[in-house]
Amino acid sequence: MGQFKNIEFLKLVGSRIESIRKSKNLTHEILAERMDLNDVRQIGRVINAETNFSTSEIYRFSMALGVQPKELFDFEIDLKTDFNKTSE
């Protein structure tokens, strides 16, 4: 089984991270430094939904942005009926 990657959900998380970053007047470079990242491009890859990332990365983003992790998920999604199917 391959790795699951929901681009739309990743875009929502990335957009939220970017919004918080901008509201705190942080550059990608400062955010990468706070996260102890060697490659600032990783910030852009997350924000642009180019990569899956782990729950550990959520922790790092929340710490670097100075927000609770739940704030990175402060958006609504449409629940699809596929998730609500009962076994037949």
C-alpha positions in Angstrom: 0.0 0.0 0.0 1.4 3.4 -0.9 1.5 6.4 1.3 -1.8 8.3 1.5 -1.6 12.0 0.6 -4.6 14.3 0.5 -3.5 17.4 -1.4 -6.6 19.4 -0.5 -6.2 18.8 3.3 -2.4 19.5 3.0 -3.2 22.8 1.3 -5.6 23.8 4.1 -2.9 23.1 6.7 -0.3 24.9 4.7 -2.5 27.9 4.2 -3.1 28.1 7.9 0.6 27.8 8.7 1.3 30.6 6.2 -1.4 32.8 7.5 -0.1 32.5 11.1 3.5 33.1 9.9 2.5 36.3 8.2 0.4 37.5 11.1 3.5 37.2 13.3 5.7 38.9 10.7 8.0 36.0 10.4 10.0 35.2 7.2 10.4 31.6 6.0 14.1 31.9 7.0 13.2 32.9 10.6 10.6 30.1 10.8 13.2 27.6 9.5 15.7 28.8 12.0 13.2 28.4 14.9 12.5 24.9 13.6 16.2 24.1 13.4 15.8 23.3 9.7 18.9 23.3 7.5 16.8 23.8 4.3 14.4 26.7 4.3 12.8 25.3 1.2 11.1 22.7 3.4 8.8 25.5 4.7 7.7 26.2 1.2 7.1 22.6 0.4 4.8 22.2 3.4 2.9 25.5 2.7 2.5 24.5 -1.0 1.3 21.0 -0.1 4.2 19.4 -2.0 5.0 17.0 0.8 3.3 15.0 3.5 4.6 15.8 6.9 4.5 14.1 10.3 2.8 14.9 13.6 6.3 15.7 14.8 6.4 18.5 12.2 3.1 19.8 13.4 4.7 20.1 16.9 7.7 21.9 15.4 5.6 24.3 13.5 3.4 25.1 16.5 6.4 25.7 18.7 8.2 27.9 16.1 5.0 29.9 15.5 4.1 30.1 19.2 0.7 28.6 18.8 -1.1 25.5 20.1 -1.1 22.7 17.5 -4.9 22.8 17.2 -4.6 26.4 15.8 -2.9 24.9 12.7 -6.1 23.0 12.0 -8.5 25.9 12.6 -10.5 25.4 9.4 -13.5 23.5 8.2 -13.6 20.6 5.8 -16.5 19.0 4.0 -17.0 15.5 5.2 -17.5 13.1 2.4 -20.0 10.3 2.5 -17.2 7.8 1.8 -16.0 8.3 5.3 -19.5 7.6 6.7 -20.2 4.3 4.9 -21.1 1.4 7.0 -19.9 -2.1 6.2 -22.4 -4.1 4.2 
